[in-house]
Amino acid sequence: MESKLDFEQMWLRKFATALDEIAGELVREEVMRGSEELSSTSAREDVICWSQQAMERLVTAVDEKQARDTMTSCACQYPKANLRDVRSAYEETGDVDVVLGMLQEKFETFLRETMRLEEEMITQIVSNGWGSAGVRVGDTIIATKIPKSDYLVQYMNETDPDKKRALYCHCPRIRDVLKTSETIPTIYCYCGAGFYKGMWEEILQQSVEVNLLESVLKGDDVCKVAIHLLRGCTHSPSFSR
């Protein structure tokens, strides 16, 4: 029996829904063509091949903003329940620096209590600037993804740059691609950027824009995303409770 948690089919459903909402039925049918039988049990070369073709069809069929919006809609999301206290703190203070401090605390607690990492490794991870909080630069947050947690220790101990990139990505498709000579158009990485878009929109309760700065898919050592907050989000609150 097929697993209800089949990653490929879950992602494909999100992708199809986003295409319908952003580009319409005809574009959705064209871009999704050939995906009908794909699942997590499919040969990885078939998944890679389809992903390459789908991204090429996507960027041909829609403009850049529509392509980015489609891909950010497919992202895995930070659990909203875990952001309630952060959202409340922002509503209370209107201060993004308070938000960043809370997100960083949650991240380091995850490393200690869930990952059970040694303090030396936690210090290295934090000094690398990795994690969900990111660093504020004016009205922009620069966030650098942490390597996939399942492979984090292996990544930290790996010395080969190509193998490190293959261990880094959170997406099984991209990890598979990075083990080959193949590639996928980097518009795909806006899926990962959508994690930060969804997180900050939940906290601020307003739209933000994201921009992909670096990606292991295009040969960078890390994946780095800029989250552009609306002016006024980063200052003192203009209301009181």
N, C-alpha and C positions, 0 to 999 in steps of 0.2 A: 504494500500500500504506500502511496506517495506521501511523504512527510508534509504536514501542514506548515512546517517551518522552512520549506524549500526556498532558499535565498533567491535563486534565479527567478522563480515564478512570482515571488513577492515583489521583487524589484521590477520585473516586467509589467506587473499590474500598475505599480506606481507610475512607471514611465508612460504607459498607455493612457492613464487618466490625465497626466500632465499634458500630454500631446493633445488630447481631446479638448481640454480646457483652454490651452494657450494657442494652439495652431489649427484645431478643427479636425473633423473626422477624416477628411481626405488625406491630410498630412499624416495623421495617426496611422491610417491603413498603409500608406507608402513606407513610412519609417519602420513600422513594426513587422513588415513583410519578412517571413522566414523564421519568426520567433515562436511560432505556434507550438512546436514540439520541444522547445528548450526547457531544461530543468537542471537541477544540481547534479543529476546523474548523466547529463549529456557529456560527450567528449569535449574536453576543454578547448581543443582546436576549433570545434564547431562554435562554441560560445565566443571565442576570440574573433573568429571570422565574422560572425553575425554582428558583434559589437563594433568592429571596424566599419562595416558597411552601414550600420544603423547611424553611427555618428556622422559619417560622410553624407548620408541622405538627409540627416537633420540639418546640418549647416548649409546644405544646398536649398532646402525647402523653406527655411525661415531666416529672419534676420538675427543678428548676434544677440540682441537682448532677449528675444524669444527663445533662442537656443539655451542661453544661460538660465533663464527662468524655468525652462523645462527641466533642465538637469538639476537645479537646486531643489526642485520639487520632489526629486527622487531620493533625497538624502535620508540616511538613518538620523534619528533625532535624539537629542538629550532629553531624558524623561522629564516631562513638565512637572510632575509631582516633586522632583528634586530641585526645581527652580522656584517653588512657591515662596520660600523665605527670601530668596534673592529678589524676586519681583516685588515682594512687600517692602523690602529695604529700599528699593529704588523709588517706589511710590511714596515712601516716608521721607526720603532724603533728596531725591532727584540727583544723586551723586554717583556718577559712573565709577569713580575710584572706589567707592564702597562696594559696588558690584564686583569689581575686579578682585578686591581683597577677599570677598566671600567665595568667589569661584576658585581662586588660588588655594584657599583653605580646603575646599572640597576636593580639589585635585590632589593635594598632598596627603589628605586623609585617605583617599582612594589608593594612593601608592603604598601607604603604610599598612592600612587595615585590610584592604582587599587584595592587593598585589603582594603584600608582605615582603616588600623589598628592603634591602639593607640601607641604612642611612647614607652610606657612601654613594650608593647608586642614586638614591633620591636627590642628594645634593647635586650630583652630576646632571640629572634630568632637569632639575629646576634651573641650574646655571645655564643649560642649553636654551632656556626660554620655551620649552615645550609645554603643551597643555591647553586646556580649554579656556583659561583666563585670557591669555595674550597680554600684550603690552600696549598701553595707550600712547598714541602720538597725535595730540590735538583732538580732532573729531574722529579719528580713525583708531581702530584696534588692530594690531598686527598679531595674528595667532599662528603658531607653528604646531602642527599636529605632532602628538606623541606617536612613536612607532606602535603598530598593532600590539595590544597588550599580550596576546597569546604568544607572541614572538619577541617580546621586549628584551628579556634576558639574553636570548640567542642573538638578537640584533646588537646589543651592547658589547657582546663578546666577539662578534664577527669583525674581521679586518678587511675582507675583500669588499671594495665599494659596490660592485655590481650585486653581490649577494646581499649586502646591507639594504640596498634599494628594494630588492625583491622581498625582503622581510618587513620592510617599513610600512607598506600601504595597508590600509584597513579593508580594501576591496579585494575579494578573491579573484575577480577578473584581472585586475591590474597586477596582482602578485603573480598570476599565471603568465601574463604577457611579458613581465620583466624577466622571466626565466627563459624567454625565447628571443629571437631576433626580430619579432613582430612589434608593432606599436598600434596605438589607438589614438585618434585625434584628441588633443588635450581638452576640448570642450567637455569631454566626459568627466574631468576632474571637478567641474562645477557641482557635481553630485556631492563630493566631499565638502566643498565650500558651503553647500546648503545646510550642513550641520550647524555651522556658526550663524548663518542667517536665521535659521529657525530658533536657535537658542536666544539670540539677542532680540529678535522680534517678540518672543514670549516675555522676556524680562522688561523690555521697554514699552510693549504694547503699541508699537508702530513699526513701519517698514524700515528696513536697512538694505543697503546694497553691499554686495561682496565682489571682490576682485581677486582672481588667482594670481599670486605673485611668483611662486615656485612650485614645482611638482616633480616627484621622482619619475613620473611618466615621461617627462621631457628631459630627463637626465640630471635634474637637481638632486642634492643630497637629502632634502626634506620637502615637505609640502607646507607652503606658507600662504595664508589668506589675509587680505585686508578687509575689515568690516567697517564700512563707512556709515557712521551714525549721523542722523540729522542734526544740524546745528541747533543748540539749545538742549540737547540730550545730556551734554557733558557738564552742565553747569548746575548751580544751586537751584533747588526747587522753586517754582513760581506759585506754589500752592501749599496749603497746610491741611492736615487732616483734623 
